[in-house]
Amino acid sequence: MKKRWLLNLILLAIVASLVTFLYVRPKTDVKQNLEHEISTYKLSEFNVISVEFPAKAAVSYEKINGYWQITAPYKTRADQASVQRILAIVAAKSTEKIVADDLDKFGLNAPSLKLKLYRDKENVEEFLFGTHSPLTDQQYVLHRNTVYLIDNIYAESASTQLIEMIDKSPLKPTEKVVGFDFARLEQWEASSLNVDIIDGKWKVSIAEAAPDQNELNEWLDFSWLQNRAKSVELYKPDRKTVYPSFEVKLADGSKVRFDKIQESPDLLLARPDEGIIYTFPSDAGFVMLNPPINLPSK
């Protein structure tokens, strides 16, 4: 009886040791070993993007002076982060890598989307998007005669409605602000308000104002440089309609005019030179058009 008890104890120790070994041993990342990179390209290699659909106009983007622009079907600034999400296809990974001649079973003979990335006119990388796997709901993609199975997010990013791809900042990233002319807005018409940065300090055209430099710096930063519209739409100025307007003064001596289309329930600011209307919540819009110049109370 004692021998059997000792044998059971030894067997238990062996099992415990084996479990411990299996638990603490270095684990092989099987999933990682099965993942295939679709490409080895870098996002920075490409400067033109074309997104082609079976039944609607193609969309194209081009990097100009370091920033992405929408170039077709119309021209305007693109949201930089949204374009980067389209380019992210080059870093996609797949658990499937199939070299197949029968592309029809993957829906790739009549792809739902064609994505072309250009280094230049001679060097283009093409990605064709086909059907979805019924097991994982991932999507088949063809690149360089090889079929991969990747997440849906890549096709969704490339298929985003064009209006949502427009940059929602009212100012270009290259535009350095040095002042505002609010004199043609109703609330500032009588005082012809101008606020300007001169020799690094804010100056206000109203003598009674007591501007605080930090407050005005924060106003410019949060209300204009970092502020993003909640939505945008295309704008075609009507010569028969005159709206209240104001101008943003730039360091290069140029000015950007904004038309105030509407003040409530949302502020609608139109930028004629870019053909875009920006929609801001009324509270944020009020701050945009009313800088903290600290006028004395009446």
C-alpha positions as CSV (number, residue, x, y, z in Angstrom):
1,M,0.0,0.0,0.0
2,K,2.8,2.3,0.9
3,K,4.6,1.5,-2.4
4,R,1.4,2.4,-4.4
5,W,1.1,5.7,-2.5
6,L,4.7,6.5,-3.3
7,L,4.2,5.6,-7.0
8,N,1.1,7.8,-7.2
9,L,3.0,10.7,-5.6
10,I,5.9,10.3,-8.2
11,L,3.4,10.2,-11.1
12,L,1.7,13.3,-9.7
13,A,5.0,15.1,-9.5
14,I,5.9,14.1,-13.1
15,V,2.5,15.4,-14.4
16,A,2.9,18.6,-12.4
17,S,6.4,19.1,-13.9
18,L,5.1,18.5,-17.4
19,V,2.3,21.0,-17.0
20,T,4.7,23.6,-15.6
21,F,7.1,23.0,-18.6
22,L,4.3,23.4,-21.1
23,Y,3.1,26.5,-19.4
24,V,6.4,28.4,-19.0
25,R,8.1,27.3,-22.2
26,P,8.6,29.9,-25.0
27,K,5.4,30.0,-27.0
28,T,5.4,30.0,-30.8
29,D,3.2,32.6,-32.3
30,V,1.4,30.4,-34.8
31,K,-0.7,33.2,-36.1
32,Q,2.2,35.4,-36.8
33,N,3.9,32.6,-38.7
34,L,0.8,32.2,-40.9
35,E,0.5,35.9,-41.7
36,H,1.7,37.1,-45.0
37,E,2.6,40.7,-45.9
38,I,0.7,42.0,-48.9
39,S,3.6,44.2,-49.8
40,T,6.9,45.7,-48.5
41,Y,6.1,49.3,-49.7
42,K,6.2,52.4,-47.6
43,L,3.3,54.8,-47.5
44,S,5.7,57.7,-48.3
45,E,6.6,56.0,-51.7
46,F,3.4,57.0,-53.4
47,N,2.2,60.4,-54.6
48,V,-0.9,59.7,-56.6
49,I,-3.9,57.5,-55.7
50,S,-6.8,56.4,-58.0
51,V,-9.9,54.6,-56.7
52,E,-12.0,53.1,-59.5
53,F,-15.6,51.8,-59.1
54,P,-17.7,49.8,-61.6
55,A,-20.7,52.2,-61.7
56,K,-19.5,55.6,-60.6
57,A,-16.8,58.1,-61.3
58,A,-13.3,57.4,-60.2
59,V,-11.7,59.4,-57.4
60,S,-8.1,60.5,-57.5
61,Y,-5.7,62.1,-55.0
62,E,-2.4,63.7,-55.4
63,K,0.3,64.8,-53.0
64,I,1.1,68.4,-53.7
65,N,3.7,70.3,-51.7
66,G,3.6,67.6,-49.1
67,Y,-0.2,67.5,-48.7
68,W,-2.8,65.3,-50.2
69,Q,-5.4,67.0,-52.5
70,I,-8.5,65.6,-54.1
71,T,-8.0,66.0,-57.9
72,A,-11.1,64.2,-59.3
73,P,-14.0,64.4,-59.8
74,Y,-13.4,67.9,-58.4
75,K,-10.4,69.6,-56.8
76,T,-10.1,70.6,-53.1
77,R,-8.1,69.8,-50.0
78,A,-8.2,66.2,-48.7
79,D,-8.4,65.1,-45.1
80,Q,-4.8,63.8,-44.6
81,A,-5.6,61.1,-42.1
82,S,-8.3,59.6,-44.4
83,V,-6.0,59.4,-47.3
84,Q,-3.4,57.7,-45.1
85,R,-6.0,55.1,-44.2
86,I,-6.4,54.3,-48.0
87,L,-2.6,53.9,-48.3
88,A,-2.6,51.6,-45.3
89,I,-3.3,48.7,-47.7
90,V,0.4,48.4,-48.4
91,A,0.9,47.4,-44.7
92,A,-2.0,44.9,-44.6
93,K,-1.3,41.3,-43.6
94,S,-3.2,38.1,-44.6
95,T,-3.6,34.6,-43.2
96,E,-4.2,33.4,-46.8
97,K,-1.8,33.6,-49.7
98,I,-3.2,32.0,-52.9
99,V,-1.6,31.8,-56.3
100,A,-4.6,30.9,-58.5
101,D,-5.6,31.2,-62.1
102,D,-9.3,30.9,-61.4
103,L,-10.0,34.5,-60.2
104,D,-13.7,34.3,-60.8
105,K,-14.4,32.3,-57.6
106,F,-12.9,35.1,-55.6
107,G,-14.9,37.8,-57.5
108,L,-11.8,39.2,-59.0
109,N,-12.6,39.0,-62.7
110,A,-15.2,41.7,-62.0
111,P,-13.8,43.5,-58.9
112,S,-15.9,45.7,-56.8
113,L,-13.1,48.2,-56.4
114,K,-9.7,48.9,-58.0
115,L,-7.1,50.8,-56.0
116,K,-4.0,52.1,-57.9
117,L,-1.1,53.6,-56.1
118,Y,1.4,55.5,-58.2
119,R,5.1,56.3,-57.5
120,D,5.1,58.0,-60.9
121,K,3.4,57.5,-64.3
122,E,5.6,54.4,-65.0
123,N,5.4,52.7,-61.6
124,V,1.9,51.7,-60.4
125,E,0.8,49.1,-57.9
126,E,-2.8,47.8,-58.4
127,F,-5.0,46.1,-55.8
128,L,-8.3,44.5,-56.9
129,F,-11.0,43.8,-54.3
130,G,-13.3,40.8,-54.8
131,T,-15.9,38.9,-52.8
132,H,-16.0,38.2,-49.0
133,S,-15.2,34.9,-47.3
134,P,-18.4,33.4,-45.8
135,L,-16.4,32.1,-42.9
136,T,-14.6,35.3,-41.7
137,D,-16.3,38.0,-43.7
138,Q,-12.9,39.2,-44.8
139,Q,-12.3,40.3,-48.4
140,Y,-10.3,38.7,-51.2
141,V,-7.7,41.1,-52.7
142,L,-5.5,40.5,-55.7
143,H,-2.0,42.0,-55.9
144,R,0.7,40.9,-58.3
145,N,-1.1,37.7,-59.3
146,T,-1.5,36.6,-55.7
147,V,-4.8,36.5,-53.8
148,Y,-4.9,37.5,-50.2
149,L,-7.7,37.6,-47.6
150,I,-7.7,40.8,-45.6
151,D,-9.9,42.9,-43.3
152,N,-12.9,44.8,-44.7
153,I,-11.5,48.1,-43.4
154,Y,-9.2,48.6,-46.4
155,A,-12.1,48.6,-48.9
156,E,-14.2,50.7,-46.6
157,S,-11.5,53.4,-46.4
158,A,-11.1,53.6,-50.1
159,S,-14.9,53.7,-50.6
160,T,-15.6,56.5,-48.1
161,Q,-18.0,59.0,-49.5
162,L,-16.0,61.7,-51.2
163,I,-17.6,64.5,-49.3
164,E,-16.3,62.9,-46.1
165,M,-12.8,62.9,-47.6
166,I,-12.6,66.7,-47.7
167,D,-10.5,68.4,-45.1
168,K,-12.8,69.9,-42.4
169,S,-10.3,72.6,-41.4
170,P,-11.3,76.0,-42.7
171,L,-7.7,76.9,-43.2
172,K,-4.9,75.2,-45.2
173,P,-2.1,73.7,-43.1
174,T,0.3,76.0,-45.0
175,E,-1.6,79.2,-44.3
176,K,0.0,81.2,-41.5
177,V,-2.5,83.6,-39.9
178,V,-1.4,87.1,-38.9
179,G,-4.8,88.8,-38.5
180,F,-8.6,89.1,-39.0
181,D,-10.8,91.8,-40.5
182,F,-14.2,91.4,-39.0
183,A,-15.4,94.9,-40.1
184,R,-18.1,93.6,-42.4
185,L,-19.8,91.5,-39.8
186,E,-22.9,93.0,-38.2
187,Q,-21.7,92.9,-34.6
188,W,-18.4,94.6,-35.6
189,E,-19.5,96.9,-38.4
190,A,-19.8,100.0,-36.3
191,S,-16.3,99.5,-34.7
192,S,-14.6,98.1,-37.9
193,L,-12.9,95.5,-35.8
194,N,-9.5,94.2,-36.9
195,V,-7.2,92.1,-34.8
196,D,-3.6,91.6,-36.0
197,I,-0.4,90.1,-34.9
198,I,2.3,92.8,-35.2
199,D,5.9,92.0,-34.1
200,G,4.6,88.9,-32.4
201,K,1.9,90.7,-30.3
202,W,-1.8,91.0,-30.9
203,K,-3.1,94.5,-31.7
204,V,-6.8,95.4,-31.6
205,S,-8.2,98.3,-33.7
206,I,-10.6,99.3,-31.0
207,A,-8.9,101.7,-28.5
208,E,-11.1,100.7,-25.6
209,A,-10.1,97.0,-25.9
210,A,-7.8,95.4,-23.3
211,P,-6.6,92.3,-25.2
212,D,-4.9,89.5,-23.2
213,Q,-2.1,88.0,-25.4
214,N,-2.6,84.5,-24.0
215,E,-6.4,84.6,-24.5
216,L,-6.0,85.6,-28.1
217,N,-3.3,83.0,-28.8
218,E,-5.6,80.3,-27.4
219,W,-8.5,81.7,-29.4
220,L,-6.6,81.5,-32.6
221,D,-5.2,78.0,-31.8
222,F,-8.4,76.3,-30.6
223,S,-11.1,78.2,-32.6
224,W,-9.2,78.4,-36.0
225,L,-6.1,76.2,-36.2
226,Q,-7.3,73.1,-34.4
227,N,-11.1,73.6,-35.0
228,R,-12.7,71.2,-37.4
229,A,-16.1,71.6,-39.0
230,K,-18.6,68.9,-38.1
231,S,-19.5,68.6,-41.8
232,V,-18.7,70.2,-45.2
233,E,-20.5,70.6,-48.5
234,L,-19.7,72.0,-51.9
235,Y,-20.3,75.7,-52.4
236,K,-21.0,77.6,-55.7
237,P,-21.1,81.4,-55.0
238,D,-24.2,83.1,-56.3
239,R,-23.4,86.6,-57.6
240,K,-26.9,87.8,-56.9
241,T,-26.6,87.0,-53.2
242,V,-24.4,89.0,-50.9
243,Y,-23.6,87.6,-47.5
244,P,-21.9,89.2,-44.5
245,S,-18.2,88.3,-44.8
246,F,-14.8,88.7,-43.1
247,E,-11.2,88.1,-44.1
248,V,-8.3,86.1,-42.6
249,K,-5.0,87.8,-43.2
250,L,-2.0,85.6,-44.0
251,A,1.8,86.1,-43.6
252,D,2.4,86.2,-47.3
253,G,0.2,89.3,-47.6
254,S,-2.8,87.4,-49.1
255,K,-6.3,87.2,-47.6
256,V,-8.9,84.4,-47.3
257,R,-12.5,85.5,-47.5
258,F,-15.3,83.7,-45.7
259,D,-19.0,84.3,-46.3
260,K,-21.3,83.9,-43.3
261,I,-24.2,82.0,-44.8
262,Q,-26.0,81.3,-41.6
263,E,-25.4,81.9,-37.9
264,S,-28.0,79.6,-36.2
265,P,-28.8,76.8,-35.4
266,D,-25.4,76.1,-36.8
267,L,-22.8,78.5,-38.2
268,L,-22.2,78.0,-41.9
269,L,-19.0,79.6,-43.3
270,A,-18.4,79.4,-47.0
271,R,-14.9,79.7,-48.5
272,P,-15.5,80.8,-52.1
273,D,-11.9,80.2,-53.3
274,E,-12.2,76.5,-52.4
275,G,-15.9,76.1,-53.0
276,I,-16.6,74.6,-49.6
277,I,-19.2,75.4,-46.9
278,Y,-18.1,74.5,-43.3
279,T,-20.7,73.7,-40.6
280,F,-19.8,74.5,-37.0
281,P,-21.9,74.2,-33.9
282,S,-23.4,77.5,-32.9
283,D,-21.4,77.9,-29.7
284,A,-18.1,77.2,-31.3
285,G,-19.1,79.4,-34.2
286,F,-19.9,82.3,-31.9
287,V,-16.4,82.1,-30.4
288,M,-14.8,82.0,-33.9
289,L,-16.4,85.3,-34.9
290,N,-16.0,87.1,-31.5
291,P,-12.3,87.2,-30.4
292,P,-11.7,87.9,-26.7
293,I,-10.7,91.5,-26.9
294,N,-12.1,92.4,-23.5
295,L,-14.2,95.5,-24.2
296,P,-15.3,97.5,-21.1
297,S,-18.9,96.7,-20.1
298,K,-21.4,99.4,-20.7
